[in-house]
Amino acid sequence: MEENKISAENGKRVYTRQQKRLVFYVLMFALPILQFVLFYLYVNFDSFVIAFQKKTPILGSITNGYEVVATGENFIKAWKFFFSEECGKMIWNSIQLLFCQIVIVTPLALLFSYYIAKEKPGSGFFRIMLYLPQVISVVVLGLLFQYVVGTVYPKAMEQYFDKEVIGLLLPSSSYEQNFTTALIFTLWFSFGTNVLIYTGAMSGIDQSIVESAQLDGVNSFQEFIFIYVPLIFSTVTTFVITGLAGIFNNQMNLHIFFGNADGNVDVFGYYFYRITAMNIASGGNASGNLMNLNTLAALGLIATAILIPLTLLTRKLLNKYGPSVE
Amino acid sequence: MMKKTIKKKFQPVDIVIFMLLFVLSLVLLLLLSWGLLTSLKSYDDFAYLGNVLGFPDLNAYGAKTALAFGNYRRILFSTVFQFSSTDASYYSSIFGYVENAPETTFTFANFLLNSFIYSIVCSFVHAFVAFACAYLCAKYKFRFSEIIYVLMLVVMAVPIVGSSPAMIELLRDLAIYDTFFAMIALNFNFTGVYFFVFYAHIKGIPNTYMEAAEIDGASQFRTFILIIFPLCAKVFFTVFLLQFIQTWNDYQTPLLYYPNHPTLSYAVFKMTRNTGGADKGQEFQGIPQRVAGCMVLALPVFVLFLAFNKLLMGNLTMGGIKE
């Protein structure tokens, strides 16, 4: 066992290799760990604390001070809101989004990835076209899309078909129209990453398996269903789990279409961002029907508490009942 | 024989997929083409003549200027934007004092500069921290490394909803809210998928490289920078580019945590909102001008994509890049 020792020749302290490694390790890790403790652990702990606080402005205070008291009131309000019609609609919208992602985007993304991985005609071009929306800002594509469906579509209908229609993705449009249009945009936008990751996973499949299946006479569809999908199913599982875990944070790009103030269509993620921003705009004094940040934090905790077991359960079920490689 | 091979490869299911992909690609191309054409139209052409779909009408008022990139020139060189600081006054108010911060004036050059500084610095910081921590976890066999690895898996798996109020409060407590330090602090983290990308790549590097360097007298830091970093340079650059694009396009983080230093993405979002009140003199009431702003925002990342598309679309997997 090596120990610290004083070099006989020059009197300097000699450190062992392990000690040098430890010093480097501690120095390099110190700041990132501090950041993690502060900006992840503390922030989430503070969210918990905020959810139990009630802030009351101190009357007559020239500094706009607040009296802070501990209370469980926020959870009662948040719980009631959770079962209100408004929240029910939001949750239903989030579920519809998740459902469409799983039932429409995932199978289509798998088919597209298979087509690209097999290098069928035009695959290079299609790969770029699918990935491009991930590169160009969602602000740009979202606004172009909104102008087209909101302004161009009614004008074009009037000019070319002499028909009066209301534009889409406008506060004046119907709830159903706005939700469906925003949903279509979000689904279209989500193909890129899916295809990129699935193509990567498919390129790692041992080609001898595919060739032996081809010798047995399988067609493209059978090859896709019985070889490609089972072999990359762990990647698919990861995407489904990520989609589920992020369902209450997904804003469905509604903030780009409607900004902060318009609640024509809500999903959970958009609601959180919108209400936080509206609290900002109201100077921190949420009034009327606007939920304050403390109740919002409580609502976030309730959503998290529901989502964690649901995510873990889905993961377990997918691992148990997903397609087997054998 | 050739025909037979092609027929075998291109089966009915492939035709269906081809058609679907073709439609999706066409939608994107049409949308971008419409944006480009509209940005070259004058306000009168689009709004009064109702030319929403066709090519720019040369007889419309201001058409020649617009066709000569007039909308772009106006945005880039001759427009002054004003951002009111209501967001900042709110945060001041909850923490004890109220001040009605004056409106701040910006030019498009300010937005561009803010965007470049914000995107380059934050992307580099995030990529480097993730890389350094992945290296420590992969190559330093301490118990703590294993704990961190498991912790990162847990962080990725556990969904947290609605922590932004607490984050804002912390930034205010640290007196870095609405400063560039806040943006660096937020990005100085190693949570997320890139940690695992680096981890898997570094894990595959034989330990003999580091042992040989140490025998030659290299310090731990020199080994990290001069031996490990060059071996991971390609992965690092790819992660940096991906992060750069994400940061460049991100408008919500600056909007919440950096409100008085608008980036281009944030400015375009504000500018294009009817209620944003971002532009002075109502110069951006017209869709062609707003679309030109969108095009300016898209251009830098589009150029990056053209230059590095193979790298960006290479298979960045948990085992590094496979092209």
Interface residues (C-beta under 8 A of the other chain):
Chain A: R17 K20 R21 L22 V23 F24 Y25 M28 F29 L31 P32 Q35 F36 L38 F39 Y40 Y42 V43 N44 D46 S47 V49 I50 T63 N64 G65 Y66 L108 L111 F112 Y114 Y115 K120 P121 G122 F125 F126 R127 I128 M129 L130 Y131 L132 P133 Q134 V135 I136 S137 V138 V139 V140 L141 L143 L144 F145 Y147 V148 T151 V152 K155 A156 Q159 W188 F191 L196 T199 G200 A201 S203 G204 N219 S220 F221 F224 I241 A245 G246 F248 N249 H255 I256 G259 A261 F268 F272 Y273 T276 A277 N279 I280 A281 S282 G283 G284 L293 L296 A297 L299 G300 L301 A303 T304 L307 I308 T311 L312
Chain B: K9 F10 Q11 V13 D14 I17 F18 L20 L21 F22 L24 S25 V27 L28 L29 L31 L32 W34 G35 T38 G50 V52 L53 T86 D87 S89 Y90 Y91 S93 I94 G96 Y97 V98 V129 A132 C133 L136 Y140 F142 F144 V155 A157 V158 P159 I160 V161 G162 S163 S164 P165 A166 M167 E169 L170 A185 L186 F188 N189 F190 T191 E214 S219 Q220 F221 F224 I245 W248 N249 Y251 Q252 L255 L256 S265 V268 F269 T272 R273 T275 G276 I287 R290 V291 C294 M295 L297 A298 V301 F302 L304 F305 N309 L312 M313 N315 L316 T317 K322
